[in-house]
């Protein structure tokens, strides 16, 4: 019975790793998509939401893995 319990714990741990990895990849994908969309805004659209290109340039140029 001890071997069975160990196997279950190991599988649960592995599942947690893959779940965390998947969530991380999804977060990176959302960031990348949001930054691409923001980069496509024209001056009028930026004005409508109350920002300037200079205020978002740093955000748009960040790599996908940086928050």
VMD Tcl script that builds the backbone (N, CA, C; Angstrom):
set m [mol new atoms 201]
animate dup $m
set s [atomselect $m all]
$s set {name element resname resid chain x y z} {
  {N N UNK 1 A 0.816 -1.190 0.000}
  {CA C UNK 1 A 0.000 0.000 0.000}
  {C C UNK 1 A 0.864 1.260 0.000}
  {N N UNK 2 A 2.006 1.239 0.583}
  {CA C UNK 2 A 2.881 2.391 0.619}
  {C C UNK 2 A 3.332 2.776 -0.785}
  {N N UNK 3 A 3.670 1.799 -1.611}
  {CA C UNK 3 A 4.101 2.085 -2.983}
  {C C UNK 3 A 2.977 2.744 -3.764}
  {N N UNK 4 A 1.753 2.308 -3.580}
  {CA C UNK 4 A 0.606 2.893 -4.275}
  {C C UNK 4 A 0.432 4.361 -3.860}
  {N N UNK 5 A 0.513 4.623 -2.577}
  {CA C UNK 5 A 0.369 5.993 -2.076}
  {C C UNK 5 A 1.458 6.880 -2.656}
  {N N UNK 6 A 2.677 6.396 -2.700}
  {CA C UNK 6 A 3.787 7.168 -3.263}
  {C C UNK 6 A 3.535 7.480 -4.732}
  {N N UNK 7 A 3.010 6.520 -5.469}
  {CA C UNK 7 A 2.719 6.710 -6.885}
  {C C UNK 7 A 1.675 7.803 -7.079}
  {N N UNK 8 A 0.647 7.808 -6.259}
  {CA C UNK 8 A -0.416 8.814 -6.363}
  {C C UNK 8 A 0.146 10.198 -6.065}
  {N N UNK 9 A 0.956 10.328 -5.051}
  {CA C UNK 9 A 1.557 11.612 -4.691}
  {C C UNK 9 A 2.448 12.101 -5.829}
  {N N UNK 10 A 3.235 11.225 -6.399}
  {CA C UNK 10 A 4.109 11.599 -7.496}
  {C C UNK 10 A 3.304 12.090 -8.690}
  {N N UNK 11 A 2.242 11.384 -9.053}
  {CA C UNK 11 A 1.423 11.796 -10.183}
  {C C UNK 11 A 0.753 13.138 -9.928}
  {N N UNK 12 A 0.290 13.366 -8.717}
  {CA C UNK 12 A -0.329 14.649 -8.381}
  {C C UNK 12 A 0.690 15.766 -8.503}
  {N N UNK 13 A 1.890 15.534 -8.047}
  {CA C UNK 13 A 2.946 16.532 -8.134}
  {C C UNK 13 A 3.271 16.845 -9.594}
  {N N UNK 14 A 3.361 15.827 -10.431}
  {CA C UNK 14 A 3.642 16.036 -11.845}
  {C C UNK 14 A 2.521 16.827 -12.503}
  {N N UNK 15 A 1.287 16.528 -12.164}
  {CA C UNK 15 A 0.146 17.256 -12.709}
  {C C UNK 15 A 0.245 18.736 -12.338}
  {N N UNK 16 A 0.619 19.006 -11.097}
  {CA C UNK 16 A 0.771 20.387 -10.641}
  {C C UNK 16 A 1.820 21.132 -11.436}
  {N N UNK 17 A 2.914 20.464 -11.754}
  {CA C UNK 17 A 3.976 21.083 -12.552}
  {C C UNK 17 A 3.455 21.439 -13.938}
  {N N UNK 18 A 2.769 20.503 -14.584}
  {CA C UNK 18 A 2.269 20.761 -15.932}
  {C C UNK 18 A 1.179 21.830 -15.923}
  {N N UNK 19 A 0.365 21.824 -14.897}
  {CA C UNK 19 A -0.676 22.854 -14.788}
  {C C UNK 19 A -0.042 24.234 -14.636}
  {N N UNK 20 A 0.968 24.335 -13.786}
  {CA C UNK 20 A 1.668 25.606 -13.594}
  {C C UNK 20 A 2.343 26.048 -14.884}
  {N N UNK 21 A 2.969 25.115 -15.581}
  {CA C UNK 21 A 3.626 25.445 -16.850}
  {C C UNK 21 A 2.611 25.930 -17.877}
  {N N UNK 22 A 1.472 25.275 -17.954}
  {CA C UNK 22 A 0.421 25.688 -18.891}
  {C C UNK 22 A -0.104 27.077 -18.541}
  {N N UNK 23 A -0.338 27.335 -17.272}
  {CA C UNK 23 A -0.811 28.654 -16.847}
  {C C UNK 23 A 0.209 29.739 -17.180}
  {N N UNK 24 A 1.486 29.433 -17.010}
  {CA C UNK 24 A 2.531 30.393 -17.345}
  {C C UNK 24 A 2.538 30.692 -18.838}
  {N N UNK 25 A 2.443 29.661 -19.657}
  {CA C UNK 25 A 2.403 29.855 -21.108}
  {C C UNK 25 A 1.183 30.669 -21.520}
  {N N UNK 26 A 0.042 30.421 -20.893}
  {CA C UNK 26 A -1.166 31.180 -21.203}
  {C C UNK 26 A -1.017 32.647 -20.805}
  {N N UNK 27 A -0.386 32.898 -19.685}
  {CA C UNK 27 A -0.135 34.274 -19.250}
  {C C UNK 27 A 0.763 34.987 -20.243}
  {N N UNK 28 A 1.835 34.322 -20.674}
  {CA C UNK 28 A 2.742 34.917 -21.657}
  {C C UNK 28 A 2.010 35.215 -22.966}
  {N N UNK 29 A 1.132 34.308 -23.366}
  {CA C UNK 29 A 0.381 34.505 -24.607}
  {C C UNK 29 A -0.558 35.709 -24.485}
  {N N UNK 30 A -1.241 35.844 -23.357}
  {CA C UNK 30 A -2.141 36.990 -23.147}
  {C C UNK 30 A -1.366 38.302 -23.161}
  {N N UNK 31 A -0.208 38.335 -22.497}
  {CA C UNK 31 A 0.614 39.551 -22.485}
  {C C UNK 31 A 1.046 39.929 -23.890}
  {N N UNK 32 A 1.517 38.951 -24.624}
  {CA C UNK 32 A 1.994 39.201 -25.980}
  {C C UNK 32 A 0.869 39.744 -26.852}
  {N N UNK 33 A -0.288 39.133 -26.764}
  {CA C UNK 33 A -1.441 39.568 -27.561}
  {C C UNK 33 A -1.870 40.983 -27.170}
  {N N UNK 34 A -1.936 41.261 -25.881}
  {CA C UNK 34 A -2.348 42.590 -25.406}
  {C C UNK 34 A -1.360 43.660 -25.866}
  {N N UNK 35 A -0.076 43.356 -25.811}
  {CA C UNK 35 A 0.934 44.334 -26.238}
  {C C UNK 35 A 0.892 44.563 -27.737}
  {N N UNK 36 A 0.629 43.516 -28.516}
  {CA C UNK 36 A 0.486 43.694 -29.973}
  {C C UNK 36 A -0.717 44.571 -30.290}
  {N N UNK 37 A -1.826 44.335 -29.592}
  {CA C UNK 37 A -3.026 45.147 -29.812}
  {C C UNK 37 A -2.779 46.601 -29.429}
  {N N UNK 38 A -2.132 46.820 -28.319}
  {CA C UNK 38 A -1.822 48.173 -27.876}
  {C C UNK 38 A -0.916 48.887 -28.873}
  {N N UNK 39 A 0.021 48.163 -29.425}
  {CA C UNK 39 A 0.949 48.750 -30.400}
  {C C UNK 39 A 0.239 49.177 -31.679}
  {N N UNK 40 A -0.905 48.584 -31.979}
  {CA C UNK 40 A -1.647 48.912 -33.203}
  {C C UNK 40 A -2.556 50.137 -33.045}
  {N N UNK 41 A -2.730 50.617 -31.809}
  {CA C UNK 41 A -3.594 51.776 -31.610}
  {C C UNK 41 A -3.001 52.992 -32.313}
  {N N UNK 42 A -3.864 53.785 -32.942}
  {CA C UNK 42 A -3.384 55.027 -33.544}
  {C C UNK 42 A -3.484 56.146 -32.499}
  {N N UNK 43 A -3.011 57.334 -32.863}
  {CA C UNK 43 A -2.981 58.447 -31.912}
  {C C UNK 43 A -4.378 58.795 -31.389}
  {N N UNK 44 A -5.368 58.729 -32.250}
  {CA C UNK 44 A -6.743 59.051 -31.845}
  {C C UNK 44 A -7.254 58.042 -30.811}
  {N N UNK 45 A -7.013 56.756 -31.048}
  {CA C UNK 45 A -7.456 55.722 -30.111}
  {C C UNK 45 A -6.734 55.857 -28.768}
  {N N UNK 46 A -5.451 56.170 -28.828}
  {CA C UNK 46 A -4.699 56.370 -27.588}
  {C C UNK 46 A -5.242 57.571 -26.820}
  {N N UNK 47 A -5.548 58.640 -27.556}
  {CA C UNK 47 A -6.119 59.826 -26.921}
  {C C UNK 47 A -7.456 59.485 -26.259}
  {N N UNK 48 A -8.265 58.680 -26.929}
  {CA C UNK 48 A -9.573 58.290 -26.391}
  {C C UNK 48 A -9.458 57.553 -25.055}
  {N N UNK 49 A -8.397 56.772 -24.890}
  {CA C UNK 49 A -8.239 56.046 -23.617}
  {C C UNK 49 A -7.341 56.803 -22.637}
  {N N UNK 50 A -6.888 58.001 -23.055}
  {CA C UNK 50 A -6.155 58.872 -22.145}
  {C C UNK 50 A -4.680 58.582 -21.984}
  {N N UNK 51 A -4.060 58.019 -23.000}
  {CA C UNK 51 A -2.616 57.770 -22.934}
  {C C UNK 51 A -1.945 58.268 -24.206}
  {N N UNK 52 A -0.648 58.445 -24.118}
  {CA C UNK 52 A 0.133 58.834 -25.294}
  {C C UNK 52 A 1.040 57.680 -25.672}
  {N N UNK 53 A 1.543 57.733 -26.899}
  {CA C UNK 53 A 2.439 56.675 -27.348}
  {C C UNK 53 A 3.673 56.608 -26.460}
  {N N UNK 54 A 4.194 57.754 -26.059}
  {CA C UNK 54 A 5.401 57.747 -25.222}
  {C C UNK 54 A 5.156 57.074 -23.874}
  {N N UNK 55 A 3.922 57.153 -23.366}
  {CA C UNK 55 A 3.635 56.533 -22.071}
  {C C UNK 55 A 3.474 55.015 -22.165}
  {N N UNK 56 A 3.209 54.495 -23.354}
  {CA C UNK 56 A 3.049 53.044 -23.485}
  {C C UNK 56 A 4.197 52.370 -24.229}
  {N N UNK 57 A 5.114 53.165 -24.763}
  {CA C UNK 57 A 6.209 52.600 -25.566}
  {C C UNK 57 A 7.001 51.548 -24.791}
  {N N UNK 58 A 7.297 51.825 -23.547}
  {CA C UNK 58 A 8.068 50.864 -22.744}
  {C C UNK 58 A 7.293 49.553 -22.573}
  {N N UNK 59 A 5.999 49.656 -22.313}
  {CA C UNK 59 A 5.173 48.452 -22.140}
  {C C UNK 59 A 5.115 47.631 -23.420}
  {N N UNK 60 A 4.925 48.285 -24.534}
  {CA C UNK 60 A 4.801 47.605 -25.824}
  {C C UNK 60 A 6.101 46.888 -26.195}
  {N N UNK 61 A 7.220 47.446 -25.796}
  {CA C UNK 61 A 8.512 46.875 -26.168}
  {C C UNK 61 A 9.058 45.834 -25.194}
  {N N UNK 62 A 8.317 45.539 -24.132}
  {CA C UNK 62 A 8.767 44.520 -23.181}
  {C C UNK 62 A 8.661 43.135 -23.814}
  {N N UNK 63 A 9.563 42.232 -23.447}
  {CA C UNK 63 A 9.408 40.834 -23.891}
  {C C UNK 63 A 8.192 40.206 -23.206}
  {N N UNK 64 A 7.634 39.193 -23.811}
  {CA C UNK 64 A 6.396 38.581 -23.330}
  {C C UNK 64 A 6.513 38.013 -21.915}
  {N N UNK 65 A 7.695 37.646 -21.482}
  {CA C UNK 65 A 7.826 37.000 -20.182}
  {C C UNK 65 A 7.920 38.016 -19.038}
  {N N UNK 66 A 8.060 39.299 -19.355}
  {CA C UNK 66 A 8.138 40.305 -18.302}
  {C C UNK 66 A 6.769 40.905 -18.023}
  {N N UNK 67 A 6.465 41.024 -16.735}
  {CA C UNK 67 A 5.177 41.606 -16.341}
  {C C UNK 67 A 5.239 43.108 -16.402}
}
mol reanalyze $m
mol bondsrecalc $m
mol representation Tube
mol addrep $m
